[in-house]
Amino acid sequence: MVDSSPSSPELNRNAKADLRKRLLKARQSIPAQVWRQKSDRICDHLRAWDYFHHCRVILAYTSFRQEPDLSPLIRHHTHWGLPRCVGKAMHWHYWSPQSQWPLQKGPHGVLEPHPNSPLVDLNQVDLILVPALACDVRGYRLGYGAGFYDRMLSQAQWRQVPAIGIVFEYARLPNLPRDGWDQPMQGICSESGLFLA
């Protein structure tokens, strides 16, 4: 079992790199039909959450490397924000299927909003759906290692906004190696359910 307290950066870097490889390989081996079913169940759990329907703006993501696909949720909520990576920061833009600006590949290969699409009023954001390779039961996540979400969620303006890690159930783990800068989520959603802290 992995120690859940922060430890040396070198040990964590190696442990996280090894986990990333194994978890990404496992996720990319999920057959397309099973991936779709699991993604749809995640969407069903989020839709069944009363809070979801009262949010003004929800920040989400576009599925990359077989991350759970949240696109079925679009028709159940009006205002969505998607990230665009600029340097080491994420800029959030409004997006809908009717947007005049199509999504385009960003510097990391992820589909992102067009730079000309309108920016989200961040004061209106009530929920953040965060992609992850894995989450542990205490809400800590393992991402791809670039630190975009940890930098964002460490800012004071985001501390009161629920952030939910989105993973398949095999990647909801007892413990993950973590560093002092890792930011916990307020919940995890997998095909098995929505687990709030």
N, C-alpha and C positions, 0 to 999 in steps of 0.2 A: 504494500500500500504506500502511496506517495504521501509524504509529510505535507500537510495543508498550510503550514506557516511559511512566510517568506524565507528563503535561504539564499545561498550565495548566487550572484548573477550567472557565474560560469556553469554551476550545476544546473540551474534552471534553464539556461540557454540550450544546453545539451538535451535535457529531458524534454523540453518543449519541442525542439527540432525533431526528435525521435517520435514523439506523439503525433506531431503534425503529419509526418510521412505516413504513419500507420493509419491514422484516422482518415486522411484524404484518400488513401488507397481503398479503405473499406467503403467510404461514401461513393467513390466513383465506380465501385463494383456492384452497386445496387441496380438491379434490372429496371428499365424505364417504367414499366407498368407498376412495379412495387414503389418506386420513387414517387410516381404520381399519386398513388393511393396514400402513402405516408404524408406527402405534402398536403393533400386534400384534408386529411384528418387533423393536421396542425391548424389549417385554416378554419375547420369546423370548431375546434376548441377556442380559438380566438374570437370567432363570431358569437359563440355562446356566452362569452364574458360580457356582462352588462356594461362594464366600464368602456369597452371598445366602442360601443355605440354612442357614448357621450363625449368622445374625444373631438376636439376641434380640428387639429391636424395630427396625423400620424406619420412619423418618419419610418421608412422601410428601406428595402434594398432590392436590387435585381439579382436573381439567382445566378450563381457563378460556380463552376466546378461541381455541379449537382447539389448545391445548397438547397434546402427546402424552398419550394416555389410558393410564394405568397400572392401571386397574381390573381387567383380566384377571389381574393378579398376586395379587389378594386371596386367591384360593383356594389359592395356593401358599405362603402364609406366614401364621402365626397372629396375630402382634402388630404392628399398624400404628398409627402416630400421624399425625394430621392437624392442621394449624395453625389457630388462631383468632386473628385480629388484635385486639389490645387496645392502643389508643394507637399507640406506635411499636414495640411488642414482639409477638412471637408466643408464644401459649400452646399447648402441644401436648397433645392429648387422644387417648386410645385410641379407635379406631373399628373396627367390623366391620359387615358387612351385617345382623347380628343385633342390633345395638345398639338399646336401647330409646329412645335419643334420636336423632331424625332429623337429618340435616344441614340447615342453614338458611343463607340468604344473609347474608354478612357485610357490613361497611361498604364494601368494595371490589367487591361484586357476586359474590364467590367463595363457593361452598358451603363452609361451615365446620361443625365439630362444635358441638353444643349446649353452652352454658356449664355445664350440669349434668353433662355426660359426664365420666368420670374422667380425671384428668391423667396423662400419661405419666411414669413414673419415668425421668428423663433419664439416670440412671446405667446404664440398661439399653440405651440406644440404640447400635447398632453400624453403622448406615448411614443416610445422608440422601440422598434422591432429590430434586434441586433443579430446579424449573421455570426455564426461561430463554427469552428471545427468541433468544439466540445464545450460543455459547461459542467461544473460540478454542482453538487446539491446545495452548496452555500452560495451559488450564484456567480462564481468566478468563471470566466470564459477563456478559451484558447482560440485566438484568431490566427491570421496568417503571419503575424509578427511585425507589421508596419506600425502598430500603435495608434491608428487613427481614432478608434473608439475610446481607448483609454485616455488619450489626450483630451478628447471632447468631454467625456463624462467626468473628468477631474475638475472641470470648470464649475464654479458656484451656480451658474444659471441652470445647470442640468440636474442638480442634486435632488430637486423635488419632482422631477419628471420620471415616471416609471420606465425602466429599460428592461425589456424581456429578451433573453437569449433564445434564439430559435435553432434547435438541433433535432436530429433524429434520435430516437430513444437509446440506441446503442452508444451514443456519444454523451449521454447524461451520466456522468461518472461520480463516484464517491468523493474523489479529491483530484485536484490538478496542481501541478507545480505552479507557484505564483511568486511574483516579485512585488515589492512595495508599491509600485505604481499601478498595478493591476486594479481595475475598478469593478466591484461586484454589480451584478444585475439585481433587479428587484423580483425577478421570477424567471422561469424557464418554461418554454412550451415545446413539447415533442408530440409525436403521434399518440403517445399514451395519456397526455393531458396537459393542463396548464397548472404549473406548480409555483405558487406565489410565496415570497419570503415572509 
